[in-house]
Amino acid sequence: MNKETLIQVHERIQPYIHRTPVLTSELIDDICGTKVFFKCENFQKMGAFKMRGAANAILSLTQEQRNRGVVTHSSGNFAQALSLAAKKIGVKAFIVMPENAPQVKKNAVKTYDGEIIECDSNPIAREEMAEKVRIETGATFIHPSNDDNVIYGQGTAAIELLEDYPQLDYIFTPVGGGGLIAGTILAAKFFSEKCKVIGGEPKNVDDAYRSLQSGKIEFNESTNTIADGLRTFLGDRNFPIIKEGVEKIIRVEEEEIINAMKLIWERMKIIIEPSSAVAFAALLKDKEDYKNKNVGIIISGGNVDVTNLPF
């Protein structure tokens, strides 16, 4: 992996993504005691950064592979991203979704012409069903976060942020499956001389935090967090990048996630989902450590069920 590869990825996906805005708030700067730059991937196509990785993964396939379609398993945002990217590139998308996935996310997948196959709501069932679909259809499996092309695509959000604000000392991202933070680590490595990457993770599903401590991929007994996009675990493609390149992972309580989400809704007047609030909650929790620094935060998405808000 080198800088040139990431530049090529960024150029390749340009026609399929938005270059999202970076917003600031003096009030939030005052609260944090630092300059905060929010990279608003909640304004990305389909409402989350995952459009970047999905587009890059499909564009990396041969024409023969594209003709057979793609398959993934996802509770929501990657399901929407792969469906929309596939539709725009002219590829069939099969989406394995847990039966309890938010209806708003299922509806979005259907809007983008993704074909939903439901499964039980646990990681093993998702993987088994995706494998079954892959064998039956010949579609190429694209993992939501543990795929090199997906990781490189996700890293382009941080590339844009660093192009706009090269003086950043830190970038905070949420940690779920590990694709975004791994891509961000690569972007910081190749596009900045000093920027470090910090992960925010719900304490209730702190598998990445524990994985860094044990040196191997850990799993969660429970999925009990409001941050529904972060219930997944790391993979063998992204974990080595994270292990080598992340500065640290800060764990946050559910109440801290809700408060961070509420603060952004109220003060910045933008819609973010709970998973996005985790990175900001991590900064708020340890703000004394980042006094007078320049901090980027990737607002990962804004796909939220507005009929079921936590505040």
C-alpha positions in Angstrom: 0.0 0.0 0.0 1.4 3.4 -0.9 0.3 7.0 -1.4 -0.1 6.6 -5.2 -2.6 3.8 -4.7 -4.8 5.9 -2.4 -4.6 8.8 -4.9 -5.8 6.5 -7.7 -8.6 5.2 -5.5 -9.7 8.7 -4.7 -9.8 9.7 -8.4 -11.6 6.5 -9.4 -14.5 7.0 -7.0 -15.0 10.8 -7.7 -17.9 10.4 -10.1 -19.8 8.3 -7.5 -19.4 10.3 -4.3 -19.8 13.8 -2.9 -16.8 15.7 -1.6 -18.5 16.4 1.7 -18.2 19.7 3.6 -16.2 20.3 6.8 -18.1 22.2 9.4 -16.9 24.0 12.5 -18.6 25.5 15.6 -17.1 28.1 17.8 -19.4 27.0 20.6 -18.1 23.4 20.3 -14.6 24.6 20.1 -15.2 26.4 23.5 -16.7 23.4 25.1 -13.8 21.2 24.0 -11.0 23.7 24.4 -9.7 22.8 21.0 -10.4 23.6 17.3 -12.7 20.9 15.9 -13.2 20.2 12.2 -16.2 17.9 11.4 -15.9 16.0 8.2 -19.6 15.6 7.4 -20.0 12.2 5.8 -23.7 12.3 6.9 -24.0 14.4 3.8 -22.5 11.7 1.6 -24.6 9.9 -1.0 -26.9 7.4 0.9 -26.0 9.3 4.1 -22.7 7.7 5.2 -19.0 7.3 4.4 -19.6 3.7 3.3 -20.4 4.9 -0.2 -16.7 5.4 -0.7 -15.6 1.9 0.0 -18.5 0.3 -1.7 -17.9 2.2 -5.0 -14.2 1.4 -4.9 -14.8 -2.3 -4.3 -17.2 -2.6 -7.2 -15.0 -0.5 -9.5 -12.1 -2.9 -8.7 -13.9 -5.9 -10.1 -13.5 -7.3 -13.6 -16.3 -7.0 -16.0 -17.0 -10.7 -15.7 -17.4 -10.3 -11.9 -19.6 -7.3 -12.3 -21.9 -9.3 -14.6 -22.5 -11.8 -11.8 -23.2 -9.2 -9.2 -22.1 -8.5 -5.7 -23.3 -9.8 -2.3 -22.7 -8.4 1.3 -24.2 -8.7 4.7 -25.0 -5.5 6.6 -27.4 -4.2 9.2 -27.8 -1.0 7.4 -25.3 1.5 6.0 -23.1 -0.8 3.9 -26.3 -2.4 2.7 -27.4 0.9 1.4 -24.0 1.9 0.1 -23.4 -1.3 -1.9 -26.9 -1.1 -3.3 -26.6 2.5 -4.5 -23.0 2.0 -5.8 -24.1 -1.1 -7.7 -27.1 0.6 -9.2 -25.0 3.6 -10.4 -22.3 1.3 -11.8 -24.9 -1.1 -13.3 -24.3 -4.2 -11.2 -26.8 -6.4 -9.3 -26.5 -6.3 -5.5 -27.7 -9.1 -3.1 -27.9 -7.8 0.5 -28.1 -10.1 3.5 -29.8 -8.2 6.3 -30.7 -9.3 9.9 -34.5 -9.5 10.3 -34.3 -6.9 13.0 -32.4 -4.3 10.9 -34.2 -0.9 11.1 -37.0 -0.7 8.6 -35.8 2.7 7.5 -32.6 1.0 6.3 -34.4 -1.8 4.6 -36.6 0.7 2.8 -33.5 2.5 1.6 -31.9 -0.7 0.2 -35.1 -1.4 -1.8 -35.0 2.2 -3.1 -31.6 1.5 -4.5 -32.7 -1.7 -6.1 -30.8 -4.0 -3.7 -32.3 -7.5 -3.3 -32.7 -8.2 0.4 -32.3 -11.7 1.8 -33.2 -11.8 5.5 -31.4 -13.9 8.1 -31.2 -14.3 11.9 -29.7 -11.4 13.8 -26.3 -12.7 14.7 -22.9 -12.5 12.9 -22.7 -16.2 12.1 -26.1 -16.3 10.5 -25.2 -13.3 8.3 -22.0 -14.9 7.1 -23.6 -18.2 6.4 -26.4 -16.7 4.4 -24.1 -14.5 2.4 -22.0 -17.5 1.6 -25.1 -19.4 0.4 -26.1 -16.5 -1.8 -22.5 -16.3 -3.2 -22.5 -20.0 -4.2 -26.0 -19.9 -5.7 -25.6 -16.7 -7.7 -21.9 -16.5 -8.5 -21.8 -13.0 -7.1 -18.6 -11.6 -5.6 -18.7 -11.2 -1.8 -17.7 -7.8 -0.6 -17.2 -7.5 3.2 -18.4 -4.2 4.7 -15.1 -3.5 6.5 -12.6 -6.3 6.1 -11.7 -5.8 2.4 -8.7 -4.0 1.1 -10.6 -2.1 -1.6 -13.3 -1.1 0.9 -10.6 0.1 3.4 -8.8 2.2 0.8 -12.1 3.7 -0.3 -13.1 4.7 3.3 -9.7 6.3 3.7 -10.6 9.0 1.1 -12.7 10.9 3.6 -9.6 11.6 5.7 -7.6 12.4 2.6 -10.1 15.2 1.7 -10.1 16.4 5.3 -6.3 16.6 5.4 -6.3 18.3 2.0 -8.6 21.0 3.4 -6.9 21.2 6.8 -3.3 19.9 6.7 -2.6 21.3 10.1 -4.6 18.6 11.9 -3.0 17.0 14.9 -5.6 14.2 15.4 -8.5 12.6 13.5 -11.1 10.8 15.6 -13.3 8.2 14.0 -15.8 5.7 15.4 -14.7 2.0 15.5 -17.1 -0.8 14.4 -15.9 -3.2 11.8 -12.6 -1.3 11.5 -12.8 -0.2 7.8 -13.1 3.5 8.5 -10.4 3.8 11.1 -8.0 1.6 9.1 -8.5 3.7 6.0 -8.1 6.9 8.1 -4.8 5.5 9.5 -3.5 4.9 6.0 -4.6 8.4 4.9 -2.9 10.1 7.9 0.3 8.0 7.3 0.6 9.1 3.6 -1.0 12.6 3.6 0.2 14.1 6.9 3.5 14.3 8.7 2.1 14.5 12.2 -1.6 13.6 12.3 -2.5 10.8 14.7 -5.7 8.7 14.6 -7.9 8.1 17.7 -10.8 5.6 17.8 -14.0 6.1 19.7 -15.8 2.9 20.8 -18.9 2.1 22.9 -17.9 0.6 26.2 -20.6 -2.0 25.8 -19.0 -3.4 22.6 -15.3 -2.7 23.2 -13.9 -5.5 21.1 -11.4 -3.3 19.3 -10.1 -1.9 22.6 -9.7 -5.4 24.0 -8.1 -6.6 20.7 -5.4 -4.0 21.0 -4.6 -5.2 24.5 -4.6 -8.9 23.7 -3.0 -8.6 20.3 -5.7 -10.8 18.6 -9.2 -10.1 17.4 -11.7 -10.2 20.2 -15.4 -10.5 20.0 -18.4 -9.2 22.0 -20.8 -11.2 24.1 -23.4 -8.5 23.8 -24.6 -6.1 21.1 -26.2 -3.8 23.6 -25.4 -0.3 22.3 -27.4 2.5 20.8 -24.6 2.8 18.2 -26.1 0.1 15.9 -23.5 0.6 13.2 -20.7 -0.4 15.7 -21.8 -3.8 16.8 -19.5 -5.6 14.4 -15.9 -6.7 15.0 -12.6 -6.3 13.4 -11.2 -8.4 10.6 -7.8 -9.8 9.5 -7.4 -7.2 6.8 -8.0 -4.1 9.0 -6.8 -5.3 12.4 -3.0 -5.2 11.5 -3.4 -1.7 10.2 -5.2 -0.6 13.3 -2.7 -2.4 15.6 0.2 -0.7 14.0 -1.2 2.7 13.4 -3.8 3.8 15.9 -2.8 6.1 18.7 -5.5 4.8 21.1 -9.1 3.8 21.4 -11.3 5.7 23.9 -14.3 3.9 25.3 -17.6 5.8 25.9 -20.7 5.1 27.9 -24.2 5.0 26.3 -25.1 8.2 28.1 -22.0 10.0 26.7 -22.9 8.9 23.1 -26.5 10.3 23.5 -25.2 13.6 24.9 -22.7 14.0 22.1 -25.3 13.2 19.5 -27.8 15.7 21.1 -25.1 18.4 21.3 -24.4 18.2 17.5 -28.1 18.1 16.7 -28.8 21.2 18.9 -25.7 23.3 18.2 -24.8 22.4 14.6 -28.3 21.7 13.3 -27.3 18.6 11.5 -28.6 15.0 11.7 -26.1 12.4 12.8 -26.6 8.8 13.9 -25.5 7.5 17.2 -22.5 5.6 15.7 -21.2 9.0 14.4 -21.6 10.6 17.9 -19.2 8.0 19.4 -16.1 9.8 17.9 -17.2 13.1 19.3 -18.1 11.6 22.6 -14.5 10.2 22.8 -13.1 13.7 22.3 -15.5 15.2 24.9 -14.5 12.5 27.4 -10.8 13.2 27.2 -10.9 16.8 26.1 -8.2 17.8 28.6 -5.7 15.7 26.6 -6.4 17.7 23.3 -6.3 21.3 24.6 -5.4 23.8 21.9 -4.9 21.1 19.3 -6.5 20.9 15.8 -8.8 17.9 15.8 -10.7 16.4 12.9 -13.7 14.2 13.5 -15.3 12.1 10.8 -19.1 12.3 11.2 -19.6 8.8 9.7 -23.3 8.9 8.9 -26.7 10.4 9.4 -29.1 7.5 8.7 -31.2 7.6 11.8 -34.8 6.6 12.5 -36.3 10.0 13.4 -39.3 8.3 15.0 -37.0 6.6 17.5 -34.5 9.2 18.8 -32.7 8.5 22.1 -33.3 12.0 23.4 
